[in-house]
Amino acid sequence: MIAIREIKKIPIWAWVNALVAAGSVSLYVAMANQTQAVGFPLDDAWIHQTYARNLADLGEWSFIHGVPSAGSTSPMWTFILSLFHLVSDQVPFLLTFMMGTICLWVLSSLGELIFRRTTRYSGALPLAGLFLAMEWHLVWAGASGMETALMAVIILAVFYFILPGTSKGYILAGLLTGIGVWIRPDALTLVGPLLFCIYVSNSEWKERVKIGSWSLFAGLIPFGAYLLFNFFLSGQIWPNTFYAKQAEYAAMQETSVFLRYANLIVLPLVGVGSLVLPGFIYKLAKSIRNRDWFWISATLWWLGYNMIYAVKLPVTYQHGRYLIPAMPVFFLMGLIGAAEWMTPKKSQGRLIWVFKKGWMVSLVVVSVAFLGLGASSYARDVAIINTEMVETAKWLKANTAEDDLIAVHDIGAVGYFSQRNIIDLAGLVTPEVIPIIRDEDLLTQLLDTEGVAYLMTFPGWYSSLADGKPIIYQSAASFSPRSGGENMAVYRWDQE
């Protein structure tokens, strides 16, 4: 009876968000199935599934059986997936997509709560919730099999609990920040707006110190546990991915940091985000004028989050997946600014009225249009991973010996389907590769020394690593070449 009463307390708009989130994710999965087959749009999703399966079946935190490693950026996401493997003998696609849907639902509902608290909107239709539940970057994330949407939930939850008037939420925000590091290390950046809002919301310095200390202490417990977890696995306090990704894309840092920053900051504008940009600028100007420190902190965090990636990992591929968790902050601020600007005024002329109505219609049309375009893009991404990574991994399973050592650049599907011993050329589970990750001569020496039998990579990924090595298998699928990519190849490395 208590559970039923609690369910009845959930507002109608939250259930609307749930239906739209489920419909959006289902559309993407159905489009992928119609295009080629159900799957994941990233090879990294298979890394999580491999760790999760080994944890569920073998009780060990490893990618390769018997070799503990810190190659999972998101231990919490991996643990959640391991629960699905406890009840499923097959790839837990359905449960994984359901989890992504729940994350998108919670994300859209948090956005709606912040929208209503800020604008005093009380209508039955969840304006912000529908926007977020249909925004194509976020739907793609919800159907990706990755931790991206869950990380976005943590970010919005922290901002919700530090809203003005919710001072009791600071400690909870601190706790969520510490927990968030288990989802992605990026959560540590949330300490900035948390402490900033604590500082500006209290006039007494003793109260600031007290609340700030308790908030940091609440987050320090899960954060400290996270550092110890990584240290016991690898001897480093951060996961291997933290070092490997930066080493792999270090050459990109030779480009001007301003150009890198510009390439990242425009990513949410691909789609309906471009229509809320004026609202974002309006809200920022208004916040500065009125000294609305909460939204100033949100803006500084958003701009700083992009700058960190511009400096450390300036990649824009896969629709800017590293920036997607932060996008809801930009979208929400833009929506709130637009709502405030759109509020009818007595002096409003006919032309302004027409413009506002046109903007609202455009918002709906562009949202729906990019939801469909995003579904097509998602389906293509899934098809590429299925036909290049998954099919090649299955070929290795069927055509190589169990004790063969395989050098691989994209390890996810290979680890899950072939279950062979591997050397990870991206360094995620083979950390000794990281210092030489782009030195092909040293990589060649390493592969020879370790007795590698096969090399699996896209032919164009390395300039000379595969020179003189015969191709014994190559995908013939058309999805990757049609998208400007290549077909995956397997080379015979040891030709004795």
C-alpha positions as CSV (number, residue, x, y, z in Angstrom):
1,M,0.0,0.0,0.0
2,I,2.9,2.4,0.8
3,A,4.5,1.7,-2.6
4,I,1.2,2.4,-4.3
5,R,0.8,5.7,-2.5
6,E,4.3,6.7,-3.4
7,I,3.7,5.9,-7.1
8,K,0.6,8.0,-7.0
9,K,2.7,11.0,-5.8
10,I,4.7,10.9,-9.0
11,P,3.3,13.8,-11.2
12,I,1.8,13.1,-14.6
13,W,4.5,15.0,-16.4
14,A,7.1,12.5,-15.0
15,W,5.1,9.6,-16.6
16,V,5.0,11.6,-19.9
17,N,8.8,11.9,-19.7
18,A,9.0,8.1,-19.1
19,L,6.9,7.3,-22.2
20,V,8.8,9.7,-24.4
21,A,12.2,8.4,-23.2
22,A,11.1,4.8,-23.8
23,G,9.8,5.7,-27.2
24,S,13.0,7.6,-28.2
25,V,15.3,4.8,-27.2
26,S,13.1,2.2,-28.7
27,L,13.1,4.1,-32.0
28,Y,16.9,4.1,-32.1
29,V,17.1,0.4,-31.3
30,A,14.4,-0.5,-33.9
31,M,16.2,1.6,-36.5
32,A,19.4,-0.3,-35.9
33,N,17.6,-3.6,-36.1
34,Q,16.0,-2.6,-39.4
35,T,19.3,-1.4,-40.8
36,Q,21.4,-4.3,-39.9
37,A,21.0,-5.8,-36.4
38,V,20.6,-4.8,-32.7
39,G,24.0,-3.8,-31.2
40,F,26.0,-1.0,-29.7
41,P,27.3,2.0,-31.6
42,L,30.6,2.0,-29.8
43,D,33.2,-0.8,-29.4
44,D,33.8,0.6,-25.9
45,A,30.4,-0.7,-24.9
46,W,31.7,-4.2,-25.4
47,I,34.6,-3.4,-23.0
48,H,32.0,-2.8,-20.3
49,Q,30.1,-6.0,-21.2
50,T,33.3,-8.0,-21.1
51,Y,34.3,-6.8,-17.6
52,A,30.7,-7.2,-16.5
53,R,30.5,-10.8,-17.7
54,N,33.8,-11.7,-16.1
55,L,32.6,-10.2,-12.8
56,A,29.3,-12.1,-12.9
57,D,30.6,-15.4,-14.2
58,L,34.2,-15.5,-12.7
59,G,33.9,-13.2,-9.8
60,E,37.0,-11.2,-10.9
61,W,37.5,-7.6,-12.2
62,S,39.3,-8.4,-15.4
63,F,39.1,-8.0,-19.1
64,I,41.3,-11.1,-19.8
65,H,40.5,-14.0,-17.5
66,G,43.0,-14.2,-14.6
67,V,44.5,-10.7,-15.3
68,P,43.0,-8.0,-13.1
69,S,43.1,-4.6,-14.8
70,A,41.8,-1.1,-14.4
71,G,40.6,-0.7,-18.0
72,S,37.0,0.3,-17.2
73,T,36.5,4.0,-17.0
74,S,33.2,3.4,-15.2
75,P,33.3,0.8,-12.5
76,M,29.8,1.5,-11.3
77,W,28.4,1.1,-14.9
78,T,30.3,-2.2,-15.2
79,F,28.9,-3.4,-11.9
80,I,25.3,-2.5,-13.0
81,L,25.8,-4.5,-16.2
82,S,27.2,-7.4,-14.2
83,L,23.9,-7.8,-12.5
84,F,22.3,-8.2,-15.9
85,H,24.7,-11.0,-16.7
86,L,23.7,-12.8,-13.6
87,V,20.2,-13.2,-15.1
88,S,21.1,-13.6,-18.7
89,D,23.2,-16.2,-20.6
90,Q,23.2,-14.0,-23.7
91,V,24.2,-10.4,-24.3
92,P,21.8,-8.5,-22.1
93,F,20.7,-6.1,-24.8
94,L,17.2,-5.6,-23.4
95,L,18.3,-4.9,-19.8
96,T,21.1,-2.6,-21.0
97,F,18.7,-0.6,-23.1
98,M,16.2,-0.5,-20.3
99,M,18.8,0.9,-18.0
100,G,19.7,3.6,-20.6
101,T,16.0,4.4,-20.9
102,I,15.7,4.8,-17.1
103,C,18.7,7.1,-17.1
104,L,17.1,9.2,-19.9
105,W,13.8,9.3,-18.0
106,V,15.5,10.5,-14.7
107,L,17.6,13.0,-16.6
108,S,14.6,14.5,-18.3
109,S,12.7,14.6,-15.0
110,L,15.5,16.3,-13.2
111,G,15.7,18.8,-16.0
112,E,12.0,19.5,-15.7
113,L,12.3,19.9,-11.9
114,I,15.0,22.5,-12.3
115,F,13.0,24.2,-15.1
116,R,9.9,24.4,-12.9
117,R,11.9,25.6,-9.8
118,T,13.6,28.4,-11.9
119,T,10.7,29.6,-14.0
120,R,7.7,28.8,-11.7
121,Y,6.1,26.9,-14.6
122,S,3.4,24.5,-13.4
123,G,1.7,23.3,-16.5
124,A,0.8,19.6,-17.2
125,L,3.2,19.4,-20.2
126,P,6.9,18.8,-19.2
127,L,8.5,21.3,-21.5
128,A,12.1,20.8,-20.5
129,G,11.5,17.1,-19.9
130,L,10.3,16.5,-23.5
131,F,13.1,18.6,-24.9
132,L,15.8,16.4,-23.1
133,A,14.0,13.1,-23.7
134,M,14.0,13.8,-27.5
135,E,17.3,15.5,-27.9
136,W,19.2,13.3,-30.3
137,H,22.6,13.4,-28.5
138,L,21.0,12.3,-25.3
139,V,18.9,9.6,-26.9
140,W,22.0,8.3,-28.7
141,A,23.7,8.1,-25.3
142,G,20.7,6.3,-23.7
143,A,20.9,3.6,-26.4
144,S,24.7,3.4,-26.5
145,G,25.3,0.8,-23.8
146,M,27.6,3.3,-22.2
147,E,27.7,5.2,-18.9
148,T,27.1,8.5,-20.6
149,A,23.5,9.0,-19.8
150,L,24.0,7.9,-16.2
151,M,26.8,10.5,-15.9
152,A,24.5,13.2,-17.2
153,V,22.0,12.2,-14.5
154,I,24.6,12.7,-11.8
155,I,25.6,16.1,-13.2
156,L,22.0,17.4,-13.2
157,A,21.3,15.9,-9.8
158,V,24.2,17.8,-8.3
159,F,23.0,21.1,-9.8
160,Y,19.5,20.3,-8.6
161,F,20.6,19.9,-5.0
162,I,22.6,23.1,-5.0
163,L,19.7,25.2,-6.4
164,P,19.1,28.3,-4.3
165,G,16.7,27.5,-1.4
166,T,17.9,23.9,-1.1
167,S,20.8,24.5,1.3
168,K,20.2,21.1,2.9
169,G,21.1,19.5,-0.4
170,Y,24.8,20.5,-0.3
171,I,25.9,17.5,1.6
172,L,23.9,15.2,-0.7
173,A,25.4,17.0,-3.7
174,G,28.9,16.3,-2.3
175,L,28.0,12.7,-1.8
176,L,26.7,12.4,-5.4
177,T,29.9,14.0,-6.6
178,G,32.0,11.4,-4.9
179,I,29.8,8.6,-6.2
180,G,29.9,10.2,-9.7
181,V,33.6,9.6,-9.9
182,W,32.8,5.8,-10.0
183,I,30.8,6.6,-13.2
184,R,33.3,8.9,-14.8
185,P,36.3,10.8,-13.3
186,D,34.8,13.9,-14.8
187,A,32.4,14.1,-11.9
188,L,35.3,15.6,-9.8
189,T,34.7,18.9,-11.7
190,L,31.4,19.3,-9.9
191,V,33.3,20.2,-6.7
192,G,33.8,23.7,-8.4
193,P,30.1,24.8,-8.6
194,L,29.3,23.0,-5.3
195,L,31.9,25.1,-3.3
196,F,31.1,28.2,-5.3
197,C,27.4,28.0,-4.4
198,I,28.1,27.2,-0.8
199,Y,30.4,30.3,-0.6
200,V,27.9,32.8,-2.2
201,S,24.8,31.4,-0.4
202,N,26.1,32.1,3.2
203,S,27.2,35.4,4.6
204,E,28.8,33.8,7.7
205,W,32.2,32.3,7.0
206,K,31.9,29.8,9.8
207,E,28.7,28.5,8.1
208,R,30.5,28.3,4.8
209,V,33.3,26.3,6.3
210,K,30.9,24.0,8.1
211,I,28.7,23.2,5.1
212,G,31.6,23.0,2.8
213,S,33.5,20.7,5.0
214,W,30.6,18.3,5.5
215,S,29.9,18.3,1.8
216,L,33.5,17.5,0.9
217,F,33.7,14.8,3.6
218,A,30.5,13.2,2.2
219,G,32.2,13.0,-1.3
220,L,35.6,12.1,0.0
221,I,34.5,8.7,1.2
222,P,33.4,7.3,-2.2
223,F,36.1,9.2,-3.9
224,G,38.8,7.7,-1.7
225,A,37.4,4.3,-2.2
226,Y,37.6,4.8,-6.0
227,L,41.3,5.8,-5.8
228,L,42.1,2.7,-3.7
229,F,40.1,0.5,-6.1
230,N,42.2,1.6,-9.0
231,F,45.5,1.5,-7.0
232,F,44.9,-2.1,-5.9
233,L,44.1,-3.1,-9.5
234,S,46.9,-1.3,-11.4
235,G,49.2,0.6,-9.0
236,Q,47.7,3.8,-10.3
237,I,45.0,5.9,-8.6
238,W,43.3,6.6,-12.0
239,P,42.0,4.0,-14.5
240,N,44.3,3.1,-17.4
241,T,42.0,4.8,-19.8
242,F,42.8,8.1,-18.1
243,Y,46.4,7.8,-19.3
244,A,45.9,5.9,-22.5
245,K,43.4,8.2,-24.2
246,Q,45.6,11.3,-23.5
247,A,48.7,9.5,-24.9
248,E,46.9,8.2,-28.0
249,Y,45.6,11.7,-29.0
250,A,48.5,13.7,-27.8
251,A,49.3,14.8,-31.3
252,M,46.0,16.7,-31.4
253,Q,47.3,19.0,-28.7
254,E,49.6,20.6,-31.3
255,T,46.6,22.5,-32.7
256,S,45.8,25.8,-31.2
257,V,43.9,25.4,-27.9
258,F,41.4,28.0,-29.1
259,L,40.6,26.0,-32.2
260,R,40.2,22.9,-30.1
261,Y,37.9,24.7,-27.7
262,A,35.8,26.1,-30.6
263,N,35.4,22.6,-32.1
264,L,34.1,21.2,-28.8
265,I,31.9,24.1,-27.6
266,V,29.8,24.0,-30.8
267,L,28.9,20.2,-30.5
268,P,25.6,20.8,-28.7
269,L,24.6,23.2,-31.5
270,V,24.3,20.3,-34.0
271,G,20.5,20.0,-33.8
272,V,17.9,21.8,-31.7
273,G,20.6,23.1,-29.4
274,S,21.2,25.9,-31.9
275,L,17.7,27.2,-31.3
276,V,18.3,27.6,-27.5
277,L,21.7,29.3,-27.9
278,P,20.0,32.8,-27.8
279,G,18.2,31.7,-24.6
280,F,21.6,30.6,-23.1
281,I,23.1,34.0,-23.9
282,Y,20.0,35.9,-22.6
283,K,20.1,33.9,-19.3
284,L,23.8,34.4,-18.8
285,A,23.5,38.2,-19.4
286,K,20.5,38.3,-17.0
287,S,22.3,36.3,-14.4
288,I,25.3,38.5,-14.5
289,R,23.1,41.6,-14.2
290,N,21.1,40.2,-11.3
291,R,24.0,38.4,-9.7
292,D,22.3,35.0,-10.0
293,W,25.3,33.0,-8.8
294,F,23.7,29.6,-9.4
295,W,23.5,30.1,-13.2
296,I,26.8,31.9,-13.3
297,S,28.4,28.8,-11.6
298,A,26.6,26.5,-14.1
299,T,28.0,28.6,-17.0
300,L,31.5,28.6,-15.6
301,W,31.3,24.9,-15.1
302,W,30.1,24.3,-18.6
303,L,32.7,26.5,-20.2
304,G,35.4,24.9,-17.9
305,Y,34.3,21.4,-18.7
306,N,34.8,22.0,-22.4
307,M,38.2,23.7,-21.7
308,I,39.5,20.6,-19.8
309,Y,38.7,18.4,-22.8
310,A,40.2,21.0,-25.1
311,V,43.5,20.8,-23.2
312,K,43.5,17.1,-22.3
313,L,41.4,15.2,-24.8
314,P,40.2,17.4,-27.7
315,V,38.3,14.8,-29.7
316,T,35.0,15.3,-31.3
317,Y,34.3,11.9,-32.8
318,Q,31.2,9.8,-32.1
319,H,29.1,12.9,-31.8
320,G,31.2,14.3,-29.0
321,R,30.4,11.5,-26.6
322,Y,32.8,12.8,-24.0
323,L,30.9,16.1,-23.9
324,I,27.4,14.7,-24.0
325,P,27.0,14.3,-20.2
326,A,27.5,18.1,-19.8
327,M,25.2,19.1,-22.6
328,P,21.9,19.0,-20.5
329,V,23.3,22.0,-18.5
330,F,23.6,24.0,-21.7
331,F,20.3,22.9,-23.0
332,L,18.5,23.6,-19.8
333,M,19.9,27.0,-19.3
334,G,19.1,27.9,-22.9
335,L,15.5,26.7,-22.4
336,I,15.0,28.7,-19.2
337,G,16.5,31.8,-20.8
338,A,14.2,31.4,-23.8
339,A,11.2,30.8,-21.5
340,E,11.9,34.0,-19.6
341,W,12.5,36.0,-22.8
342,M,9.3,34.6,-24.3
343,T,7.1,35.6,-21.4
344,P,4.4,37.9,-22.8
345,K,4.9,41.6,-22.2
346,K,2.3,44.4,-22.4
347,S,4.4,46.3,-24.9
348,Q,4.9,43.3,-27.1
349,G,4.2,44.1,-30.8
350,R,2.6,41.8,-33.3
351,L,5.9,41.2,-35.0
352,I,7.5,40.0,-31.8
353,W,4.5,37.8,-31.1
354,V,4.8,36.1,-34.5
355,F,8.5,35.6,-34.0
356,K,8.0,33.9,-30.7
357,K,5.4,31.6,-32.1
358,G,7.6,30.8,-35.0
359,W,10.5,30.0,-32.7
360,M,8.3,27.5,-30.7
361,V,7.1,25.8,-33.8
362,S,10.7,25.6,-35.0
363,L,11.8,24.1,-31.7
364,V,9.3,21.2,-32.1
365,V,10.0,20.6,-35.8
366,V,13.8,20.6,-35.4
367,S,13.6,18.4,-32.3
368,V,11.6,15.8,-34.2
369,A,13.7,16.1,-37.4
370,F,17.0,15.6,-35.5
371,L,15.5,12.8,-33.5
372,G,15.0,11.0,-36.8
373,L,18.3,11.9,-38.2
374,G,20.0,10.8,-35.0
375,A,18.2,7.5,-35.3
376,S,19.7,7.0,-38.7
377,S,23.1,8.0,-37.5
378,Y,22.8,5.6,-34.5
379,A,21.8,2.7,-36.8
380,R,24.8,3.3,-39.0
381,D,27.1,3.4,-36.0
382,V,25.7,0.1,-34.7
383,A,26.0,-1.5,-38.2
384,I,29.7,-0.5,-38.4
385,I,30.5,-1.9,-35.0
386,N,28.6,-5.1,-35.8
387,T,30.1,-5.7,-39.2
388,E,33.6,-4.6,-38.5
389,M,34.3,-5.3,-34.8
390,V,31.8,-8.0,-33.8
391,E,32.0,-10.1,-37.0
392,T,35.8,-10.0,-37.0
393,A,35.9,-11.0,-33.4
394,K,33.7,-14.0,-34.2
395,W,36.0,-14.9,-37.1
396,L,38.9,-14.9,-34.7
397,K,37.0,-17.2,-32.4
398,A,36.4,-19.7,-35.1
399,N,39.8,-19.5,-36.9
400,T,42.4,-19.1,-34.3
401,A,43.8,-21.3,-31.5
402,E,42.8,-20.7,-27.9
403,D,46.4,-19.9,-26.9
404,D,47.0,-17.5,-29.8
405,L,48.0,-14.0,-28.8
406,I,46.3,-11.3,-30.8
407,A,47.3,-7.6,-31.0
408,V,44.2,-5.4,-31.2
409,H,43.5,-1.7,-31.3
410,D,39.7,-1.9,-30.6
411,I,39.5,-4.6,-27.9
412,G,35.8,-4.5,-26.9
413,A,34.1,-7.0,-29.2
414,V,37.3,-9.1,-29.5
415,G,37.4,-9.5,-25.8
416,Y,33.7,-10.4,-25.5
417,F,33.3,-12.8,-28.5
418,S,36.8,-14.3,-29.2
419,Q,37.9,-14.7,-25.6
420,R,41.5,-14.8,-26.8
421,N,44.6,-13.4,-25.0
422,I,45.3,-9.9,-26.4
423,I,47.7,-7.1,-26.4
424,D,45.8,-3.9,-26.4
425,L,47.4,-1.4,-28.7
426,A,45.3,1.4,-27.2
427,G,46.7,0.7,-23.8
428,L,43.5,0.2,-21.9
429,V,44.3,-3.2,-20.5
430,T,47.9,-3.4,-21.6
431,P,49.4,-0.3,-19.8
432,E,53.0,-1.0,-20.9
433,V,51.8,0.1,-24.4
434,I,50.9,3.6,-23.2
435,P,54.5,5.1,-23.3
436,I,55.0,3.8,-26.9
437,I,51.4,4.1,-28.1
438,R,52.3,6.0,-31.3
439,D,55.8,4.7,-31.9
440,E,55.3,1.9,-34.4
441,D,58.9,0.7,-34.3
442,L,58.7,0.1,-30.6
443,L,55.3,-1.4,-31.0
444,T,56.7,-3.9,-33.5
445,Q,59.4,-4.9,-31.1
446,L,56.9,-5.4,-28.4
447,L,54.6,-7.6,-30.6
448,D,57.6,-9.7,-31.7
449,T,58.9,-10.1,-28.1
450,E,55.5,-11.1,-26.8
451,G,55.0,-13.7,-29.6
452,V,51.9,-12.2,-31.2
453,A,50.2,-14.4,-33.8
454,Y,47.7,-12.0,-35.3
455,L,47.2,-8.2,-35.7
456,M,43.6,-6.9,-35.9
457,T,43.3,-3.2,-37.0
458,F,42.0,-0.9,-39.6
459,P,44.6,-0.8,-42.4
460,G,44.9,3.0,-42.3
461,W,45.3,3.3,-38.5
462,Y,49.0,2.7,-38.6
463,S,51.4,3.9,-41.3
464,S,53.9,1.0,-41.2
465,L,53.0,-1.4,-38.4
466,A,51.5,-4.0,-40.7
467,D,54.0,-3.6,-43.6
468,G,54.9,-7.0,-45.0
469,K,52.2,-8.8,-43.0
470,P,49.7,-10.7,-45.1
471,I,46.0,-10.0,-44.7
472,I,44.2,-13.3,-43.9
473,Y,40.8,-11.9,-43.3
474,Q,39.0,-8.6,-44.1
475,S,35.5,-7.5,-43.6
476,A,33.5,-7.0,-46.8
477,A,30.7,-5.0,-45.3
478,S,29.7,-1.7,-46.9
479,F,28.6,0.4,-43.9
480,S,32.1,1.6,-42.9
481,P,33.3,2.5,-46.4
482,R,30.1,4.3,-47.2
483,S,30.7,6.4,-44.1
484,G,34.3,7.2,-45.2
485,G,35.9,4.5,-43.2
486,E,37.7,1.2,-43.9
487,N,37.1,-2.5,-43.5
488,M,38.7,-4.2,-40.5
489,A,41.6,-6.5,-41.3
490,V,43.4,-9.4,-39.6
491,Y,47.1,-9.8,-40.4
492,R,49.2,-12.8,-39.8
493,W,51.9,-11.4,-37.6
494,D,54.0,-14.5,-36.8
495,Q,54.6,-16.1,-40.2
496,E,56.7,-19.0,-39.1
